[in-house]
Amino acid sequence: MTGTSDISRAAPKQMPQTWAGETRALLALGLPMSATQVIQYAVYVADTMMLGRVSTEAVAAGALGSLLIFLAWMVAAGPVNAVTPMASQALGRDENAYLDVRRSVRMSLWVIALICVPLFALLILTEPLLVFFGQDAEVARMAGQYAWAVAPGLPFALAIQALRNFLAALDETVWPMVLVSITVVLNIALNFLLIFGMFGFPELGLIGAGIASSLSYGACFALFVVLIARHKRARQFDVFRNMLSFDRERFGEVVRLSIPISATTLFEGMLFNAALLVIGLIGVAEQAAYQVGLNVIAMAFMVPWGFAMGGAVRVGLAEGAGDMGARWRAAGATMIISVGLMAALALFTAFQGELIGDLYFGFEPEPDDAAVRALVLLFLPVAAWFMVIDAAQVAANQLLRGLKDVDVPVYITGVSYWLIGFPLCWYLAFHTPLGAVGVWWGLAAGLLAAFTGLGIRLVQQLQRPPNPPQLSSGVMPETLSVQP
């Protein structure tokens, strides 16, 4: 056994020096990450499809319950995503930065654990909050029960994402994809058992879907712990070592990065959730149709988002290595691939609405479902327009995070989504003949404004000289990392 010190001579990451080389590296990293995002989101798609065969109210309640669940997720997005720039920049400067990476991962898990306490309180208040915002009382009651059932799995879901980001910084994305795939299969099987009461299990409907999600998250987290303990490269970082040891300095750094990341995520995510509430004031059928449309778009969004997450790792590695040319290549390849893939998916969404409607409501829908299906067909062509813009803005945002530029994007997204996007959603919905369709056009305007601001900011950041991080140094209790 040998001890490896973080204060030994640094071994900077060697970045590809050609566009072809960087594109290959991004594809190797981004394809599994993109596939993992799609597979992971398949849980929500499966829930919606199965609940669509229970009732329209179940779909609407699932959407409203998810509103508060995703609010909790967005609040915790900071410590989850802070792992990417902190780990990748450290590894870019020194591929053997065991102590530095371990400190970052451990403290991100600390922040996640602490932040989940108030988030549980938020989920307990799901029903009264939805009633306060004018939602149907019965649908709000069902949504509250669903949120309670999902809540126990939330810490595991957040920790899984943080560990995935750590593994991605090590160029390990295939095994996480395999583990998430196993978990999705487990979730779908539990859905059949608990939603419909098959093989002697109780028929729990919407609550069953929530319980299935919580159980699946717990199982997936256990699989990730085992993977990291046995993975040849990941186990060298010993990220679970001294988990109860508080690291004040690194905790503070995680929090400083987390707050603007969470705020930026909240600005965007709550725009879509606020749109759900706006449409709920129009009608339950419109709300259910919006959820299905958003479900489809979000599923497609997982593809460019996965590549954007890979791009954040690549640009972070280039930043840590002090390679300005590699930063440009990583950013350019990420934007081109993300936008190109989303453009293809947008065309499918716009012209295959009938097929999408059949998948969600069956090929011979009930009369109530037929009305929702018709609204879905009305929404999808409009929604397809902003899918490409959404891919471009998320790529720009992720690349900025990879560079640890998280403060200015808060202002850009705040103005874009809440001073431009939401007012237009409200005005077009209630003061023009567009109605619910107007909400989609308002969303598109907000995304376009965000992409414009983030794109300009990204170019500015790519033009500045690299600023590699200062790695952990000095005599510390954890300086030696024991490697098998």
C-alpha positions in Angstrom: 0.0 0.0 0.0 1.3 3.5 -0.8 0.4 7.0 0.4 -0.2 9.7 -2.2 0.0 13.3 -1.2 -2.0 16.2 -2.7 1.1 18.4 -2.2 3.3 16.2 -4.4 4.4 17.5 -7.7 1.3 18.3 -9.8 0.4 16.3 -12.9 -1.8 18.6 -15.0 -4.5 17.1 -17.3 -3.4 16.8 -20.9 -6.2 18.3 -23.0 -6.7 17.5 -26.7 -5.1 20.1 -29.0 -7.5 19.7 -31.9 -11.3 20.2 -32.5 -11.6 16.6 -33.5 -9.8 15.4 -30.4 -12.0 17.5 -28.1 -15.2 16.4 -29.9 -14.2 12.8 -29.4 -13.5 13.4 -25.7 -16.9 15.2 -25.3 -18.8 12.5 -27.1 -17.2 9.8 -24.9 -18.2 11.7 -21.8 -21.5 13.2 -23.0 -23.1 10.3 -24.7 -23.4 8.2 -21.5 -24.3 11.3 -19.5 -27.0 12.2 -22.0 -28.3 8.6 -22.0 -28.3 8.6 -18.2 -30.4 11.8 -18.1 -32.9 10.3 -20.5 -33.1 7.0 -18.6 -33.4 8.8 -15.3 -36.2 11.1 -16.5 -38.0 8.0 -17.9 -39.1 7.5 -14.3 -41.3 10.7 -14.5 -42.5 9.8 -18.0 -43.5 6.3 -16.8 -45.3 7.8 -13.8 -47.2 10.2 -16.1 -48.1 7.5 -18.6 -49.3 5.1 -15.9 -51.2 7.8 -14.0 -52.9 8.8 -17.3 -54.6 5.4 -17.2 -55.8 6.1 -13.7 -57.5 9.5 -14.2 -57.0 13.0 -15.5 -57.1 14.2 -11.9 -54.2 11.8 -11.0 -52.1 13.3 -13.9 -52.9 16.9 -12.7 -52.2 16.0 -9.0 -48.9 14.3 -10.0 -47.9 17.5 -11.9 -48.7 19.7 -8.9 -47.0 17.4 -6.4 -43.9 17.4 -8.7 -44.0 21.2 -8.6 -43.1 21.2 -4.9 -40.7 18.3 -5.3 -38.8 20.0 -8.1 -38.8 23.2 -6.1 -37.0 21.3 -3.4 -34.7 19.8 -6.0 -33.9 23.2 -7.4 -33.1 24.6 -4.0 -30.6 21.8 -3.5 -29.2 22.1 -7.1 -26.3 24.3 -5.8 -24.4 21.7 -3.7 -25.2 19.0 -6.3 -23.7 21.0 -9.2 -20.9 22.6 -7.3 -19.1 19.3 -7.4 -18.5 19.6 -11.2 -16.4 22.7 -11.3 -14.7 22.1 -8.0 -13.6 18.5 -8.9 -12.9 19.0 -12.6 -10.8 22.2 -12.1 -8.8 20.5 -9.3 -8.2 17.4 -11.6 -7.3 19.7 -14.5 -4.5 21.2 -12.5 -3.5 17.9 -10.9 -4.9 14.5 -11.9 -3.9 13.2 -8.4 -5.7 15.8 -6.4 -7.2 13.1 -4.1 -7.5 15.3 -0.9 -8.9 18.3 -2.7 -11.6 16.3 -4.6 -12.5 14.3 -1.5 -13.0 17.5 0.5 -15.3 18.9 -2.2 -17.5 15.8 -2.5 -17.8 15.3 1.2 -18.8 18.8 2.0 -21.3 18.9 -0.9 -23.0 15.8 0.7 -23.0 17.7 4.0 -24.8 20.7 2.5 -27.3 18.3 0.8 -28.1 16.6 4.1 -28.5 19.9 6.0 -30.7 21.5 3.3 -33.1 18.6 3.2 -34.4 19.3 6.7 -36.2 22.5 5.7 -37.1 21.0 2.3 -39.1 18.2 4.1 -41.0 20.9 5.9 -41.9 22.5 2.5 -43.2 19.2 1.1 -45.4 18.7 4.2 -47.1 22.0 3.3 -47.8 20.9 -0.3 -51.6 20.8 0.0 -52.2 24.1 1.9 -49.8 25.9 -0.4 -51.5 24.7 -3.6 -55.0 25.6 -2.2 -53.6 29.1 -1.3 -52.6 29.5 -5.0 -56.1 28.7 -6.2 -55.7 25.1 -7.3 -58.5 22.6 -7.2 -59.0 21.3 -3.5 -59.2 17.6 -4.4 -56.3 17.7 -6.8 -54.3 19.6 -4.1 -55.1 16.9 -1.5 -53.9 14.2 -3.9 -50.7 16.2 -4.8 -49.9 16.5 -1.1 -50.1 12.8 -0.5 -47.8 12.2 -3.5 -45.2 14.7 -2.3 -45.1 13.0 1.2 -44.5 9.7 -0.5 -41.6 11.0 -2.6 -40.0 13.0 0.2 -38.0 10.2 1.9 -36.2 9.5 -1.4 -35.2 13.1 -2.0 -31.8 13.1 -0.1 -30.8 9.9 -1.9 -31.8 11.4 -5.3 -29.7 14.5 -4.6 -26.7 12.5 -3.4 -26.8 10.3 -6.4 -26.5 13.3 -8.7 -23.5 14.7 -6.7 -21.8 11.3 -6.9 -22.5 11.2 -10.7 -20.8 14.6 -11.1 -17.8 13.3 -9.1 -17.5 10.2 -11.3 -18.0 12.3 -14.5 -14.9 14.4 -13.5 -13.0 11.1 -13.5 -14.3 10.4 -17.0 -16.5 7.6 -15.6 -20.0 7.8 -17.1 -20.8 4.3 -18.3 -21.2 2.6 -15.0 -23.5 5.4 -13.6 -25.7 4.9 -16.8 -25.9 1.1 -16.0 -26.9 1.7 -12.4 -29.5 4.3 -13.3 -30.9 1.9 -15.9 -31.3 -0.8 -13.3 -33.0 1.6 -11.0 -35.5 2.8 -13.7 -36.5 -0.8 -14.4 -37.0 -1.3 -10.6 -39.1 1.8 -10.4 -41.4 0.8 -13.3 -41.8 -2.6 -11.8 -42.8 -1.1 -8.4 -45.1 1.3 -10.2 -47.1 -1.7 -11.7 -47.2 -3.3 -8.3 -48.2 -0.2 -6.2 -50.2 2.0 -8.7 -52.4 -0.8 -10.0 -52.2 -3.3 -7.1 -50.8 -6.2 -9.0 -49.9 -9.6 -7.5 -51.6 -9.0 -4.2 -50.1 -5.6 -3.5 -52.4 -2.7 -2.5 -53.8 -0.5 -5.3 -52.4 2.9 -4.1 -52.7 4.9 -7.3 -50.8 8.2 -7.1 -49.4 7.4 -3.7 -48.0 4.2 -5.0 -46.1 6.1 -7.7 -44.5 8.2 -5.0 -43.5 5.3 -2.8 -42.0 3.5 -5.8 -39.9 6.6 -6.6 -38.6 6.8 -3.0 -37.7 3.1 -2.9 -35.9 3.3 -6.2 -33.8 6.3 -5.1 -32.7 4.5 -2.0 -31.7 1.5 -4.0 -29.8 3.6 -6.5 -27.8 5.4 -3.9 -26.7 2.1 -2.4 -25.5 0.9 -5.8 -23.5 4.1 -6.2 -21.8 3.6 -2.9 -20.8 0.1 -3.9 -19.6 1.3 -7.3 -17.3 4.0 -5.8 -15.9 1.6 -3.2 -15.0 -1.0 -6.0 -14.1 1.4 -8.9 -10.3 1.3 -9.6 -10.0 5.0 -10.0 -12.8 6.4 -7.8 -11.9 4.4 -4.7 -8.5 6.1 -4.7 -10.3 9.3 -3.6 -11.9 7.6 -0.7 -14.7 10.2 -0.8 -16.7 8.7 2.2 -13.7 8.8 4.5 -14.3 10.8 7.7 -17.8 11.7 6.5 -18.7 13.1 10.0 -15.6 15.4 10.0 -16.6 19.0 9.3 -14.4 20.9 6.9 -15.2 24.6 7.5 -13.1 26.0 4.7 -14.4 23.7 2.0 -18.0 23.8 3.4 -17.9 27.6 2.9 -16.6 27.3 -0.6 -19.4 24.8 -1.5 -22.0 27.2 0.0 -20.6 30.2 -1.9 -20.9 28.3 -5.2 -24.2 26.7 -4.3 -26.2 29.8 -3.5 -26.0 31.4 -7.0 -26.3 28.0 -8.8 -29.5 27.3 -6.8 -30.9 30.8 -7.5 -30.2 30.4 -11.2 -31.9 27.0 -11.3 -34.9 28.3 -9.3 -35.4 31.2 -11.6 -35.7 28.9 -14.6 -37.5 26.0 -13.0 -40.0 28.1 -11.1 -40.9 29.9 -14.4 -42.2 26.6 -15.7 -43.9 25.7 -12.4 -45.5 29.1 -12.3 -46.8 28.5 -15.8 -48.3 25.3 -14.5 -50.2 27.3 -11.8 -51.3 29.9 -14.4 -52.7 27.2 -16.6 -54.4 25.6 -13.6 -56.4 28.8 -13.3 -57.7 28.2 -16.8 -58.8 24.6 -16.2 -57.8 21.1 -15.0 -57.8 19.7 -18.6 -55.4 22.4 -19.7 -53.2 21.8 -16.7 -53.0 18.0 -17.5 -52.2 18.8 -21.1 -49.5 21.2 -20.1 -48.0 18.6 -17.9 -47.9 16.1 -20.7 -46.4 18.6 -23.1 -43.8 19.6 -20.6 -43.1 15.9 -19.9 -42.3 15.3 -23.5 -40.1 18.4 -23.8 -38.3 17.8 -20.6 -37.6 14.2 -21.8 -36.0 15.6 -25.0 -34.2 18.3 -22.9 -32.3 15.5 -21.1 -30.3 14.9 -24.3 -28.6 18.3 -24.6 -28.5 18.7 -20.8 -26.4 15.5 -20.6 -24.0 16.9 -23.1 -24.0 20.3 -21.4 -23.0 18.6 -18.1 -20.2 16.8 -20.0 -19.2 20.2 -21.4 -19.0 21.7 -18.0 -16.6 19.0 -17.0 -14.5 19.4 -20.1 -14.3 23.2 -19.8 -13.5 22.9 -16.1 -10.6 20.5 -16.8 -9.3 23.0 -19.4 -9.6 25.8 -16.9 -7.7 23.8 -14.3 -5.0 22.9 -16.8 -4.6 26.5 -17.8 -5.3 25.7 -21.5 -7.2 28.6 -23.1 -7.5 27.0 -26.5 -9.0 23.8 -25.0 -11.6 26.0 -23.2 -12.8 27.4 -26.6 -12.8 23.9 -28.2 -14.8 22.4 -25.2 -17.3 25.2 -25.2 -17.8 25.2 -29.0 -18.2 21.5 -29.3 -20.7 21.5 -26.4 -22.9 24.2 -28.0 -22.8 22.6 -31.5 -23.7 19.1 -30.3 -26.3 20.2 -27.8 -28.2 22.5 -30.2 -27.9 20.1 -33.1 -29.4 17.2 -31.3 -32.2 19.3 -29.8 -33.1 20.6 -33.3 -33.7 17.1 -34.5 -35.8 16.3 -31.5 -37.8 19.5 -31.9 -38.7 18.5 -35.4 -40.0 15.1 -34.2 -42.0 16.8 -31.5 -43.6 19.3 -33.9 -44.6 16.7 -36.5 -45.4 13.6 -34.4 -47.9 15.0 -32.0 -50.5 12.3 -32.8 -48.1 9.5 -31.9 -47.1 11.3 -28.7 -50.7 11.7 -27.7 -51.4 8.0 -28.3 -48.5 7.0 -26.1 -49.9 9.0 -23.2 -53.6 8.4 -23.5 -53.9 5.2 -25.4 -55.0 4.8 -29.0 -58.7 4.9 -28.1 -58.8 7.4 -25.2 -61.8 7.9 -23.0 -63.9 11.1 -23.7 -62.3 13.1 -20.9 -58.8 12.0 -22.0 -59.7 12.9 -25.6 -60.1 16.5 -24.6 -56.7 16.6 -22.9 -55.2 14.9 -25.9 -56.5 17.5 -28.2 -54.9 20.2 -26.1 -51.6 18.4 -26.1 -51.6 18.3 -29.9 -52.3 22.1 -29.8 -49.4 22.8 -27.4 -46.6 20.6 -28.9 -45.9 22.5 -32.2 -45.6 25.8 -30.2 -43.4 24.2 -27.5 -41.1 22.7 -30.2 -40.0 26.3 -31.2 -38.3 27.0 -27.9 -36.7 23.6 -27.4 -33.7 24.6 -29.5 -33.3 27.9 -27.6 -33.6 26.0 -24.3 -30.8 23.7 -25.4 -28.6 26.7 -26.3 -29.2 28.5 -23.0 -28.7 25.4 -20.8 -25.4 24.7 -22.6 -24.2 28.2 -22.0 -25.2 28.1 -18.4 -23.5 24.8 -17.7 -20.3 26.0 -19.4 -20.3 29.1 -17.2 -20.7 26.8 -14.2 -17.7 24.8 -15.3 -15.7 28.0 -15.3 -17.1 28.8 -11.7 -18.8 31.9 -13.2 -22.0 31.7 -11.2 -22.8 35.2 -10.0 -23.6 37.2 -13.1 -25.9 34.4 -14.6 -28.2 34.9 -11.6 -29.0 38.4 -12.8 -29.3 37.4 -16.4 -31.7 34.6 -15.7 -33.7 36.6 -13.1 -34.4 39.4 -15.6 -35.0 37.0 -18.5 -37.4 34.7 -16.8 -39.3 37.0 -14.3 -39.2 40.4 -15.9 -39.7 39.2 -19.5 -41.0 35.5 -19.6 -43.5 35.4 -16.7 -45.2 38.7 -17.4 -45.7 37.6 -21.1 -47.1 34.2 -19.9 -49.7 36.0 -17.8 -50.6 38.7 -20.4 -50.9 36.3 -23.3 -52.9 33.8 -21.3 -55.5 36.2 -19.9 -55.5 39.3 -22.1 -55.3 37.8 -25.6 -57.3 35.1 -27.5 -54.2 32.7 -27.2 -55.2 31.5 -23.7 -53.2 28.5 -22.6 -51.1 28.5 -25.8 -50.0 32.0 -24.9 -48.2 30.6 -21.9 -46.0 28.6 -24.1 -45.1 31.7 -26.2 -44.2 33.6 -23.0 -41.9 30.8 -21.9 -40.2 30.9 -25.3 -39.6 34.7 -25.0 -38.0 34.2 -21.5 -35.7 31.4 -22.8 -34.6 33.5 -25.8 -33.7 36.5 -23.5 -31.7 34.1 -21.2 -29.7 32.6 -24.1 -28.8 36.0 -25.4 -27.4 37.2 -22.1 -25.7 33.9 -21.1 -24.2 33.6 -24.6 -22.6 37.0 -24.4 -21.3 36.3 -20.9 -19.8 33.0 -22.0 -17.9 34.6 -24.8 -16.5 37.2 -22.4 -15.4 34.5 -20.0 -13.7 32.4 -22.7 -11.7 35.5 -23.7 -10.1 36.0 -20.3 -6.9 34.2 -19.2 -7.4 30.9 -17.4 -7.5 31.0 -13.6 -6.5 27.5 -12.2 -7.6 26.8 -8.6 -5.2 26.7 -5.7 -5.2 23.1 -4.5 -5.2 21.9 -0.8 -1.7 22.2 0.7 0.1 22.1 4.0 -0.1 19.5 6.8 -3.6 18.3 7.2 -5.1 15.2 8.9 -6.2 13.9 5.6 -3.2 14.8 3.5 -2.4 11.1 2.8 -4.8 9.2 0.7 -4.2 5.4 1.0 -4.5 3.6 -2.2 -4.9 -0.2 -2.5 
